[in-house]
Amino acid sequence: MPDDGGLPRYPFCFRGDRLAPELAESVAHRPILRVRTNTGTDAWLVTGHEQVRSVLRDRRFSLTLTSDPWMPRQDPLVPPLSITDIRTHCEKAGLLQELFRGVGPHQQHLTPERVREIAAGLLGTFLAGEQPGDLVDGFIMPLSRALTMELLGLDPEGCPDNTTLFTIFRTGPQSLPAVPDSWALAQQWMLERLPGLRADGTGLLGRLLALSDASGVLDEEEVADLFVFLLISQFGNPATFLGAASVGLMSHPEVLARLRADPALLPQAVDELLRWTVFLGDALPRNAREDVLLDDVLVRKGDLVLVSTDAANHDPRVFPDPQRLDIDRPPGPHLRFSDGRHRCPGGPVARMQAAETLRVLLERTEDLRLAVPADEIAWHRYYAVTLPVAVPVRWTARGEG
């Protein structure tokens, strides 16, 4: 919707189960679009797959500069540099390789068997409850929390509740003071965990802490901030995927039926769902270090550039009929985990968690369906990631008459 200045106000929509019509129009016809952000700042919104990859791979478009308070930005909060450029921060402290190992394809902190065990236990409790039940509050959020604690090697005792953790993702007009207050609670809790992590030293955060102590680059608060960032990142990924994917799958019962009949299709289904679901409630920001000609658009030094990987994943030049959920689609170069230097290293863990959780859902239910039309499901507004407020469902558990 255009604002008073004639520019469309971004973000356009907060649903995770469909791409906003404005983004679909942009990616098909105007892959570089001028928009106005939550701060009233003008920015370039980049939606085309080729253009998005170009920005993410070009160091003339800086992530570091988005922490400069004098630069234009998409939201009121100025993120600290230690969190904005987490890769450089970890590299300087000698943590990067261990972090990559800890969330990479060969990590041993969270095995597929353990994911299935945790998911089966929580799902069993949910399925034993009354119908209709809320899949978000009853299963998705508890599961995301439990998987995160397991992966990072954290004792969840005293951890801020799910609402507080999710509040850290808040953007837009209500981000102040909600985000700093929630971050402070999480940071204090993490500071209190450091002695135990230091003494144990076996989990992912324990190993990272030992390396940090050895390098001496980070102080205690910087370590706590880094660990809080890893906590909310790992918490947000499964929650966001499962929220949108569950709504998407239940809106396509024929796909659910195929997956129940042939679970071997799950890996390719997960890949398609990673492409098809809408993950971001805002965009990946960059500031131009110098004048850059992007296609035929001159981006001036200092300009704010917003990258929509969700739109790029629906580029019809790369993914024919992109709005269609097609689990037979040949694997394509989707950008769910970004691209370039700042590509998310947690992609392998995210894929595994998604596949094993969906496997348990299919094995434990004969039928799982929305209790309300998909269009009646409310989605959280002004958050960096998408999540339904609630997903009311009905089901028939496996073995029930």
C-alpha positions in Angstrom: 0.0 0.0 0.0 1.5 3.4 -1.0 2.1 5.9 1.8 1.6 9.6 1.7 4.8 10.0 -0.3 3.6 7.8 -3.1 6.0 4.9 -2.3 4.7 1.5 -1.2 5.3 0.9 2.4 7.4 -2.2 3.2 6.9 -4.9 4.5 3.7 -5.7 2.6 2.5 -8.8 4.5 3.3 -11.1 7.3 1.9 -14.4 6.2 4.2 -17.4 5.9 2.0 -19.5 3.7 1.9 -17.3 0.6 4.0 -14.6 -1.0 2.6 -11.1 -0.8 1.0 -10.1 -4.1 3.2 -7.0 -4.2 6.3 -9.1 -3.9 5.0 -11.5 -6.6 4.4 -8.5 -8.9 7.8 -7.0 -8.1 9.8 -10.2 -8.7 8.0 -10.8 -12.0 8.2 -7.3 -13.4 10.2 -4.9 -11.3 12.9 -6.8 -9.4 14.4 -3.6 -8.0 11.7 -1.4 -6.5 11.8 1.8 -4.5 9.9 1.4 -1.1 9.5 3.2 2.2 10.5 1.4 5.4 9.2 1.2 9.0 11.4 4.2 9.8 10.1 6.3 6.9 13.4 5.8 5.1 13.4 5.2 1.4 15.2 2.0 0.3 15.7 -0.2 -2.7 13.8 -3.5 -2.4 15.6 -6.3 -4.4 13.4 -9.3 -5.3 14.7 -11.0 -8.4 16.7 -14.1 -7.9 19.7 -13.0 -10.0 19.7 -9.5 -8.4 19.4 -10.9 -4.9 22.3 -13.2 -5.4 24.3 -10.3 -6.8 23.7 -8.1 -3.7 24.4 -10.9 -1.2 27.7 -11.8 -3.0 28.9 -8.3 -3.6 31.0 -6.8 -0.7 30.1 -3.3 -1.9 26.8 -4.0 -0.2 27.7 -4.0 3.5 26.0 -5.8 6.4 28.4 -4.2 8.8 27.3 -0.7 7.9 23.7 -1.5 9.0 24.9 -1.1 12.6 26.0 2.5 11.9 23.4 4.7 13.6 23.9 7.4 10.9 23.0 5.0 8.1 19.4 4.7 6.8 17.7 1.6 8.2 14.5 -0.4 7.9 13.6 -0.5 11.6 13.9 1.8 14.7 16.4 -0.4 16.4 20.1 -0.1 15.6 21.5 -3.6 15.9 24.9 -3.9 17.6 27.8 -4.8 15.3 28.6 -7.9 17.3 25.2 -9.3 16.4 24.9 -7.8 12.9 28.2 -9.3 11.6 28.2 -12.5 13.6 30.6 -14.2 11.2 33.3 -11.6 11.5 32.8 -11.5 15.3 33.2 -15.3 15.6 36.1 -15.3 13.2 38.1 -12.7 15.3 37.4 -14.7 18.5 38.5 -18.0 16.9 35.0 -19.5 17.1 34.0 -19.7 13.5 35.1 -23.2 12.5 33.7 -24.8 15.7 30.4 -23.0 15.1 30.3 -24.3 11.5 31.1 -27.8 12.8 28.5 -27.5 15.5 25.6 -26.8 13.1 27.0 -28.4 10.0 26.0 -31.7 8.3 28.2 -33.8 10.6 27.3 -32.3 13.9 26.6 -34.7 16.8 24.9 -32.4 19.2 21.4 -33.2 17.9 21.0 -36.4 16.0 18.0 -37.4 13.9 17.1 -40.1 16.4 17.1 -37.5 19.2 14.9 -35.1 17.1 12.4 -37.9 16.6 12.5 -38.8 20.3 11.8 -35.3 21.4 9.2 -34.7 18.7 7.4 -37.9 19.5 7.2 -37.2 23.2 5.8 -33.6 22.7 3.4 -34.7 20.0 2.1 -37.5 22.1 1.2 -35.0 24.8 -0.5 -32.8 22.3 -2.5 -35.5 20.7 -3.7 -36.6 24.1 -5.3 -33.2 24.6 -8.7 -31.8 23.6 -9.7 -31.0 20.1 -9.4 -28.6 18.4 -5.9 -27.9 19.6 -3.4 -25.2 18.8 -0.5 -26.7 17.0 1.7 -23.6 17.6 1.3 -23.4 21.4 0.9 -27.1 21.9 3.6 -28.5 19.8 5.6 -26.2 17.5 6.9 -23.7 20.1 7.7 -26.4 22.8 9.5 -28.5 20.2 11.5 -25.5 18.9 12.6 -24.7 22.4 13.5 -28.3 23.2 15.5 -28.8 20.0 17.4 -25.5 20.6 18.4 -26.4 24.1 19.6 -29.8 23.0 21.6 -28.5 20.0 23.3 -25.8 22.1 23.8 -27.9 25.2 21.8 -25.6 27.5 19.9 -26.5 30.6 16.5 -24.8 30.1 16.0 -24.2 33.8 15.0 -20.5 34.3 15.2 -19.7 30.6 12.8 -16.8 29.6 9.5 -18.1 28.2 8.8 -18.6 24.5 6.9 -15.3 24.3 9.9 -13.4 25.6 12.3 -15.1 23.2 10.0 -14.6 20.2 9.7 -10.9 21.2 13.3 -10.4 20.3 12.3 -10.8 16.7 9.9 -7.9 16.9 10.4 -5.1 14.3 8.6 -1.9 13.4 6.7 0.6 15.5 6.5 -1.6 18.7 10.1 -2.8 18.8 11.1 -0.3 21.4 11.3 -1.0 24.3 10.0 -4.6 23.8 13.2 -5.9 22.1 15.8 -4.4 24.4 13.8 -5.5 27.5 13.5 -9.1 26.2 17.1 -9.2 25.1 18.2 -8.0 28.6 16.3 -10.8 30.3 17.8 -13.4 27.9 21.3 -11.9 28.3 21.1 -12.0 32.1 19.9 -15.6 32.0 22.8 -16.5 29.7 25.3 -14.8 31.9 24.2 -16.9 34.7 24.7 -20.0 32.6 28.3 -19.3 31.6 29.9 -20.8 34.8 28.1 -24.1 34.2 28.9 -24.1 30.5 32.5 -23.4 31.4 32.7 -26.2 33.9 31.0 -28.7 31.6 32.6 -27.8 28.3 31.0 -30.6 26.2 28.0 -29.0 24.4 28.3 -26.6 21.5 28.2 -23.5 23.7 30.6 -25.1 26.1 33.1 -25.7 23.4 32.6 -22.2 22.0 33.1 -20.8 25.5 36.4 -22.7 25.9 37.7 -21.3 22.6 36.6 -17.8 23.5 38.3 -18.0 26.9 41.5 -19.2 25.1 41.4 -16.3 22.7 40.6 -13.6 25.2 38.9 -11.5 22.5 35.4 -11.4 24.0 34.3 -10.2 27.4 31.5 -12.0 29.4 28.8 -9.7 28.1 29.9 -10.1 24.5 29.9 -13.9 24.9 26.4 -13.8 26.4 25.2 -11.6 23.5 26.6 -14.1 21.0 25.0 -17.0 22.7 21.7 -15.3 23.0 21.8 -14.6 19.3 22.5 -18.3 18.6 19.7 -19.2 21.0 17.0 -17.1 19.3 18.3 -18.0 15.8 18.0 -21.7 16.5 14.7 -21.2 18.2 13.2 -19.2 15.4 14.2 -21.4 12.5 12.2 -24.6 13.3 9.3 -22.5 14.7 9.0 -20.4 11.5 9.4 -23.3 9.2 6.9 -25.6 11.0 4.3 -22.8 11.4 4.2 -22.0 7.7 4.8 -25.5 6.5 2.1 -27.0 8.6 -0.5 -24.6 7.3 0.8 -25.1 3.8 0.6 -28.9 4.0 -2.8 -29.0 5.6 -4.0 -26.6 2.8 -2.7 -29.2 0.3 -4.2 -32.5 1.6 -3.1 -34.3 -1.5 0.5 -33.6 -0.7 0.0 -34.8 2.9 -1.5 -38.0 1.5 1.4 -38.6 -0.8 3.9 -38.1 2.0 2.0 -40.5 4.3 2.0 -43.1 1.5 5.7 -42.6 0.7 7.8 -41.0 3.4 10.9 -41.4 1.2 9.6 -38.2 -0.5 10.2 -36.2 2.7 13.7 -34.8 1.8 12.5 -33.4 -1.5 9.3 -32.1 0.1 11.3 -30.3 2.8 13.4 -28.7 0.1 10.3 -27.5 -1.7 8.7 -26.2 1.5 11.9 -24.3 2.3 11.5 -22.6 -1.0 7.7 -22.1 -1.0 7.2 -20.9 2.6 7.8 -17.2 3.4 10.3 -16.9 6.2 11.1 -13.2 6.6 8.7 -10.7 8.0 11.0 -7.9 6.8 14.1 -8.2 4.6 17.9 -8.7 4.8 19.4 -5.2 4.9 22.6 -3.9 3.3 24.1 -0.4 2.9 26.0 0.5 -0.2 29.7 1.2 0.4 29.9 3.1 -2.9 27.9 3.9 -6.0 26.8 0.6 -7.6 25.0 0.0 -10.8 22.6 -2.9 -10.1 21.0 -3.8 -13.4 20.0 -0.4 -14.7 19.5 1.1 -11.3 22.1 3.4 -9.8 22.4 2.6 -6.1 24.1 5.5 -4.4 26.7 5.2 -1.6 25.0 4.9 1.7 21.6 3.8 0.2 19.7 1.2 2.1 19.1 -2.0 0.1 16.6 -4.6 1.3 16.9 -8.1 0.0 13.9 -10.4 -0.1 15.1 -14.0 -0.4 11.4 -15.1 -0.2 10.6 -13.2 -3.3 13.7 -14.5 -5.1 12.5 -18.1 -4.2 9.4 -17.3 -6.2 11.1 -15.9 -9.3 9.3 -17.4 -12.3 12.5 -17.2 -14.3 14.1 -19.7 -12.0 11.1 -21.6 -10.5 8.3 -22.2 -13.1 4.8 -21.7 -11.6 6.5 -20.5 -8.4 3.3 -20.1 -6.3 2.5 -23.8 -6.6 3.7 -26.2 -3.9 5.2 -29.0 -6.0 7.2 -31.7 -4.2 8.1 -33.1 -7.6 9.9 -29.9 -8.5 13.6 -30.6 -9.4 15.9 -29.2 -6.8 16.7 -25.6 -7.5 19.0 -22.8 -6.2 16.6 -21.4 -3.6 18.0 -18.9 -1.1 16.3 -19.9 2.1 19.6 -19.8 3.9 20.8 -16.7 2.1 23.9 -16.7 -0.1 27.4 -15.4 -0.2 29.7 -14.8 2.8 26.8 -14.6 5.2 25.1 -17.7 4.1 23.5 -19.4 7.2 25.7 -22.3 8.4 22.7 -24.0 10.1 21.1 -25.1 6.9 21.9 -28.8 7.4 20.5 -28.9 10.9 17.4 -27.0 9.8 16.7 -29.5 7.0 17.2 -32.5 9.3 15.0 -31.1 12.0 12.3 -30.3 9.5 12.4 -33.8 7.9 12.4 -35.7 11.1 9.6 -33.6 12.7 7.4 -34.0 9.7 8.2 -37.7 9.7 6.9 -38.0 13.3 3.8 -36.0 12.5 3.0 -38.3 9.6 3.7 -41.5 11.6 1.7 -40.5 14.6 -1.5 -39.2 12.9 -3.9 -40.9 10.5 -5.3 -37.4 9.7 -4.3 -33.9 10.5 -6.4 -31.0 9.3 -7.1 -27.3 9.9 -10.0 -26.6 12.2 -10.6 -23.2 10.5 -10.1 -22.0 6.9 -6.4 -21.1 6.2 -7.5 -17.5 5.5 -8.8 -17.1 9.0 -5.4 -17.9 10.6 -3.8 -14.8 12.1 -0.1 -14.2 11.7 2.1 -12.1 14.0 2.6 -8.7 12.6 5.9 -6.8 12.6 8.3 -9.6 13.4 11.5 -10.4 11.6 10.3 -14.0 11.0 6.8 -15.2 10.2 4.7 -17.2 12.6 1.0 -17.9 13.0 -0.6 -16.6 16.2 -2.3 -20.0 16.4 -3.0 -23.0 14.1 -6.2 -24.7 15.3 -6.2 -28.3 14.2 -8.2 -31.5 14.4 -6.7 -35.0 14.0 -7.0 -38.7 14.1 -4.1 -40.3 16.0 -2.6 -43.4 14.6 -4.4 -46.5 16.0 -7.6 -44.6 17.0 -10.8 -46.0 15.7 
